């Protein structure tokens, strides 16, 4: 307060008096303000297991089990009313250039064991099997998985099956391996169901074609009836399950039986008996290497943790010490019950806004929901500002404040 009064007096007395007083050593030091350089960098988003924060209805709404009469990795997925969603459904492998239909060669260490409960999680619904061949250990996991909410504010239904393959090279040699999953498609009462890809081929019915690279869709629809306006029952095959997993890179829509005797498959018009195969590229796996592959099949579009309640952090104001800065998050398609929590380091003080804030559900005319905090930097240094979503995603901004010499 004294400094402000003194400055006012100096300004009132004219320039000459200001210069004279400013030449005094003590006053010159007092009036000089330290300058700061502020740099902001992003850290890669961290995704953890999606916790049930009220956004998911855990009631199983789909049936899945081992396909009877077939060993090993054969899959049987049906509606909760026990209606057919496919006929044969199984993986094949290209190992060291040799084509293996699963269960040909090698041995099964584990067959359809119930899934273990992960630390901090609720009971997991599903099972796993382990096949060992040529130094490779391949674990297939089938687990109940939610779909995207049909409308804002609605819960996600547990009406899908997540299928994963963990491939580990336990041997001493590099092993090239590619993976193909085949489905003899059949929806409710139609052995020749056709397909749609709203993202890559909007408004079209698909049959007898290859989709890859830019045309590889995030998901496809399997239609009970080949009519986009009246498709009957629609099943969904989703390929994008999040950054943790390697996505299939090629999809072949074809006739059932095509490619049974080889790893690759031709695209043939289905002619009343459709099938499909999707592929993960052949890669060399060095000793100790791992690959994690995944897809989701069921009644809805699968949404990964990264895409559930997606949000973007923005920093505003001034992050110089003593000034006021803002941290805001824009949330697209908020999950039911979603919250955002702000984690601040020792050198940043929260001024306004609760540390944990609920994300408002969107109204019909809104595209985003916003959450805001006001903060103040109290000391220079490198500060990690983290915003944690209840959907399992954490985003971090690194704020580096340096005093200029």
C-alpha positions in Angstrom: 0.0 0.0 0.0 2.9 2.4 0.8 4.4 1.7 -2.5 1.3 2.6 -4.4 1.0 5.9 -2.5 4.6 6.7 -3.2 4.2 6.0 -6.9 1.1 8.3 -7.0 3.1 11.1 -5.4 5.9 10.7 -7.9 3.6 10.8 -10.8 1.9 13.9 -9.4 5.2 15.8 -9.0 6.3 15.5 -12.6 8.9 13.8 -14.7 12.0 15.5 -13.2 11.2 14.4 -9.6 10.4 10.8 -10.9 13.8 10.6 -12.5 15.5 11.8 -9.4 13.8 9.4 -7.1 14.2 6.5 -9.4 18.0 7.0 -9.4 18.0 6.0 -5.7 19.3 2.4 -5.4 16.6 1.2 -3.0 13.7 2.5 -5.0 15.0 1.2 -8.3 15.2 -2.3 -6.8 11.7 -2.0 -5.4 10.0 -0.9 -8.6 11.6 -3.6 -10.8 9.3 -6.6 -11.2 10.6 -10.1 -11.9 9.6 -11.5 -15.4 8.6 -15.1 -16.0 8.6 -17.4 -18.9 5.6 -19.9 -19.0 5.7 -23.0 -21.2 2.9 -25.5 -21.5 3.2 -29.1 -22.8 0.8 -32.0 -23.1 1.3 -35.5 -21.7 -0.2 -38.5 -23.3 -3.6 -39.3 -21.9 -3.7 -42.2 -19.4 -6.5 -44.7 -19.6 -7.4 -47.1 -16.8 -10.1 -49.7 -16.5 -13.5 -48.2 -16.8 -15.1 -48.0 -13.4 -18.8 -48.2 -12.9 -19.7 -44.7 -11.9 -23.4 -45.2 -12.5 -23.0 -44.8 -16.3 -23.3 -48.6 -17.0 -26.2 -50.9 -16.4 -24.3 -54.1 -15.4 -27.3 -56.4 -16.1 -26.2 -59.0 -18.8 -28.2 -58.5 -21.9 -26.4 -61.0 -24.2 -25.4 -64.6 -23.9 -22.0 -66.0 -24.8 -20.2 -69.3 -24.2 -18.1 -72.0 -25.7 -19.6 -73.3 -29.0 -20.7 -76.8 -28.2 -19.2 -79.6 -30.2 -16.1 -77.5 -31.0 -12.9 -77.4 -29.0 -10.8 -74.4 -28.0 -11.4 -70.9 -29.2 -14.8 -71.4 -30.9 -17.3 -68.7 -29.8 -21.0 -68.7 -29.4 -22.8 -65.4 -29.0 -26.6 -65.1 -28.9 -29.2 -62.6 -27.9 -30.6 -62.6 -24.3 -33.7 -64.3 -25.8 -31.3 -67.0 -27.2 -31.6 -65.9 -30.8 -28.8 -66.7 -33.2 -26.3 -63.9 -34.0 -23.8 -66.1 -36.0 -23.0 -69.7 -36.8 -19.3 -70.7 -36.6 -17.1 -68.0 -35.1 -13.4 -68.6 -34.6 -9.8 -67.4 -35.1 -7.0 -68.7 -37.3 -3.3 -68.1 -37.2 -0.5 -67.7 -39.7 2.6 -68.8 -37.7 6.0 -69.0 -39.4 4.2 -69.1 -42.7 2.0 -72.0 -41.8 -1.8 -71.7 -41.6 -3.4 -73.0 -38.4 -7.1 -73.4 -37.8 -7.2 -73.1 -34.0 -6.9 -76.4 -32.1 -4.7 -77.8 -34.9 -1.4 -78.6 -33.3 -0.1 -77.2 -30.0 -2.1 -77.8 -26.8 -4.6 -76.0 -24.6 -3.3 -75.2 -21.1 -6.6 -73.7 -19.9 -10.1 -74.2 -21.3 -12.9 -71.7 -20.5 -11.8 -70.7 -17.0 -13.8 -67.9 -15.3 -12.2 -64.5 -15.4 -10.4 -63.3 -12.3 -11.5 -60.2 -10.5 -9.0 -57.4 -11.1 -7.9 -55.4 -8.1 -10.5 -52.8 -7.2 -13.0 -54.1 -9.8 -16.4 -55.8 -9.5 -16.9 -59.3 -10.6 -16.0 -59.8 -14.3 -18.4 -61.8 -16.4 -16.7 -64.0 -18.9 -14.0 -66.7 -19.4 -10.6 -67.3 -21.0 -8.6 -70.1 -22.7 -4.9 -70.5 -23.3 -3.3 -72.2 -26.3 0.4 -72.9 -26.6 2.3 -73.5 -29.9 5.8 -72.9 -31.3 6.9 -71.0 -28.2 3.8 -68.7 -28.4 1.3 -68.4 -25.6 -2.1 -67.2 -26.9 -4.8 -66.2 -24.4 -8.4 -65.7 -25.7 -10.7 -63.7 -23.4 -14.4 -63.2 -23.7 -16.0 -60.6 -21.4 -19.3 -58.8 -21.1 -18.9 -55.3 -22.4 -21.1 -52.2 -22.6 -22.3 -50.4 -25.7 -22.6 -46.7 -26.4 -25.6 -45.1 -24.7 -28.5 -44.7 -27.2 -29.4 -41.2 -26.0 -27.7 -38.6 -23.8 -28.5 -39.3 -20.2 -29.2 -43.0 -20.7 -27.1 -45.7 -19.2 -24.9 -47.9 -21.3 -26.3 -51.4 -21.6 -24.1 -54.5 -21.1 -25.1 -56.1 -24.4 -21.8 -56.8 -26.1 -18.9 -59.3 -25.9 -15.3 -58.1 -25.9 -13.0 -60.6 -27.5 -9.3 -60.2 -26.9 -6.2 -62.2 -27.9 -3.0 -61.7 -25.9 -0.1 -63.2 -27.9 3.2 -63.7 -26.0 6.4 -65.0 -27.4 7.8 -67.2 -24.6 10.4 -68.9 -26.9 13.9 -68.0 -27.9 13.3 -67.4 -31.6 11.6 -64.5 -33.5 8.2 -65.8 -34.7 6.1 -64.1 -37.5 2.4 -64.3 -36.7 -0.8 -63.0 -38.3 -4.3 -63.5 -37.0 -7.7 -63.8 -38.8 -11.1 -64.1 -37.2 -13.9 -65.7 -39.2 -17.6 -65.4 -38.7 -20.2 -67.5 -40.5 -22.8 -64.7 -40.4 -26.4 -65.4 -39.5 -28.8 -62.9 -37.9 -31.9 -64.2 -36.2 -33.3 -66.1 -39.2 -31.2 -65.0 -42.1 -28.1 -67.0 -43.2 -27.4 -64.5 -45.9 -27.4 -61.3 -43.9 -25.7 -58.3 -45.5 -23.8 -55.5 -44.1 -23.6 -51.7 -43.7 -20.9 -49.3 -42.8 -22.5 -45.9 -41.9 -19.1 -44.2 -41.4 -17.2 -45.2 -44.5 -20.1 -46.1 -46.9 -23.2 -44.2 -45.8 -26.5 -45.2 -47.4 -25.2 -48.4 -48.9 -25.7 -52.1 -48.4 -22.3 -53.9 -48.6 -21.6 -57.4 -50.0 -18.6 -59.1 -51.6 -15.9 -56.5 -50.9 -12.7 -55.7 -49.1 -12.4 -52.8 -46.6 -8.9 -51.8 -45.5 -6.7 -48.7 -44.8 -8.9 -45.6 -45.4 -12.0 -47.6 -45.9 -11.5 -49.8 -42.8 -14.5 -48.8 -40.7 -14.6 -48.4 -36.9 -17.6 -50.7 -36.9 -20.0 -52.4 -39.3 -23.7 -53.4 -39.0 -25.0 -56.9 -39.7 -28.6 -56.6 -41.0 -31.3 -59.1 -40.5 -32.9 -57.6 -43.6 -31.0 -55.8 -46.5 -33.0 -52.6 -46.0 -31.4 -49.6 -44.3 -34.8 -48.1 -43.4 -36.3 -51.4 -42.1 -33.3 -53.6 -41.3 -34.9 -55.7 -38.6 -32.4 -56.8 -36.0 -29.0 -55.1 -36.3 -25.9 -56.6 -34.8 -22.6 -54.6 -34.4 -19.1 -55.6 -35.0 -16.7 -53.0 -33.6 -13.0 -52.9 -34.4 -11.9 -49.7 -32.4 -11.7 -50.8 -28.8 -9.1 -48.2 -27.6 -5.4 -47.5 -27.8 -4.6 -50.5 -25.5 -5.4 -52.9 -28.3 -4.2 -53.4 -31.8 -7.0 -52.9 -34.4 -7.8 -55.2 -37.2 -6.5 -53.7 -40.5 -8.5 -55.5 -43.1 -12.1 -56.8 -43.4 -13.4 -59.1 -46.1 -17.2 -59.4 -46.7 -17.7 -62.7 -48.6 -19.6 -65.9 -49.0 -19.5 -68.5 -46.3 -16.6 -71.0 -46.8 -14.3 -68.7 -48.8 -10.8 -69.0 -47.6 -11.3 -72.1 -45.4 -8.1 -73.7 -46.7 -5.9 -70.6 -46.7 -5.2 -67.7 -44.5 -6.3 -65.0 -47.0 -9.8 -64.8 -48.2 -11.4 -63.7 -51.5 -14.3 -61.3 -51.6 -17.2 -63.1 -53.2 -20.9 -62.1 -53.4 -22.7 -63.9 -50.6 -25.6 -65.3 -52.7 -27.7 -66.1 -49.7 -25.0 -67.5 -47.4 -22.7 -64.7 -46.1 -19.5 -64.8 -44.1 -16.7 -62.4 -43.2 -13.2 -62.4 -42.0 -11.0 -59.7 -40.4 -7.3 -59.6 -40.2 -4.4 -58.4 -38.0 -1.2 -58.0 -40.1 1.6 -60.5 -39.8 4.4 -59.1 -37.6 7.7 -60.5 -36.4 7.5 -61.1 -32.6 10.9 -61.2 -30.9 11.4 -63.2 -27.8 9.5 -61.6 -24.9 7.3 -59.6 -27.3 3.5 -59.1 -26.8 0.6 -58.3 -29.0 -2.9 -57.5 -27.7 -5.7 -57.7 -30.3 -9.4 -57.0 -29.7 -12.9 -56.6 -31.2 -16.4 -56.3 -29.9 -19.5 -58.1 -31.1 -23.1 -57.7 -30.0 -26.1 -55.4 -30.0 -24.5 -51.9 -29.9 -21.5 -49.8 -30.9 -18.6 -50.4 -28.6 -17.1 -47.2 -27.1 -13.6 -47.3 -25.6 -12.7 -45.6 -22.4 -10.9 -42.8 -24.4 -14.1 -42.0 -26.2 -16.5 -42.2 -23.3 -17.2 -38.7 -22.1 -14.4 -37.3 -24.3 -13.0 -34.0 -23.0 -10.4 -31.4 -23.9 -8.5 -29.3 -21.4 -7.7 -25.6 -22.1 -5.6 -23.2 -20.0 -6.3 -19.5 -19.9 -5.4 -16.3 -18.0 -1.8 -16.0 -16.7 0.3 -18.7 -15.1 2.8 -16.2 -13.8 3.1 -16.3 -10.0 0.5 -14.3 -8.2 -1.9 -13.9 -11.2 -5.2 -15.7 -11.9 -5.3 -18.5 -14.4 -8.2 -20.7 -15.6 -8.4 -24.4 -16.3 -11.4 -25.5 -18.3 -12.6 -28.8 -19.8 -15.1 -29.2 -22.6 -16.9 -32.6 -22.5 -18.5 -34.2 -25.6 -21.2 -36.7 -25.0 -20.9 -36.9 -21.2 -21.4 -40.2 -19.6 -24.1 -40.6 -17.0 -22.8 -39.6 -13.6 -19.5 -38.5 -15.1 -17.3 -36.3 -12.9 -14.0 -34.5 -13.5 -11.4 -34.1 -10.7 -8.6 -31.5 -10.7 -5.3 -32.6 -9.2 -3.0 -29.7 -8.5 0.7 -29.8 -7.4 2.1 -27.9 -4.4 3.0 -24.8 -6.4 -0.5 -24.1 -7.7 -3.4 -23.0 -5.5 -7.1 -23.6 -6.2 -9.1 -20.3 -6.1 -12.5 -21.1 -7.4 -14.5 -24.3 -8.2 -14.8 -27.6 -6.4 -11.9 -30.0 -6.9 -14.4 -32.7 -8.1 -17.2 -31.4 -10.3 -20.1 -33.2 -12.0 -20.4 -32.9 -15.7 -23.9 -31.7 -16.7 -25.9 -33.8 -19.2 -26.3 -32.1 -22.5 -29.6 -30.5 -23.5 -30.8 -30.9 -27.1 -29.3 -27.6 -28.3 -25.9 -28.2 -26.6 -22.8 -29.8 -28.2 -20.5 -29.7 -25.2 -20.7 -29.5 -21.4 -18.1 -27.2 -19.7 -16.3 -27.5 -16.3 -14.2 -24.5 -15.0 -11.6 -23.9 -12.3 -9.6 -20.8 -11.3 -6.1 -21.2 -9.9 -3.0 -19.2 -9.0 0.7 -20.2 -9.4 2.4 -19.6 -6.1 6.0 -20.4 -7.1 8.1 -21.0 -10.2 8.9 -24.6 -11.3 7.5 -27.5 -13.3 3.9 -28.2 -12.4 1.8 -31.1 -13.5 -1.9 -30.2 -13.8 -4.1 -33.3 -14.1 -7.8 -33.6 -14.8 -9.2 -37.1 -14.0 -12.4 -38.3 -15.5 -14.6 -40.9 -13.7 -14.6 -42.7 -17.1 -11.0 -43.8 -16.5 -9.1 -41.2 -18.6 -6.6 -38.8 -17.1 -5.2 -35.8 -19.1 -2.2 -33.8 -18.0 -0.7 -30.4 -18.8 2.8 -29.7 -17.8 3.2 -26.0 -16.9 6.8 -24.8 -16.5 7.3 -21.4 -15.0 10.8 -20.0 -15.1 12.0 -16.6 -13.6 14.0 -14.6 -16.1 17.5 -13.6 -15.0 
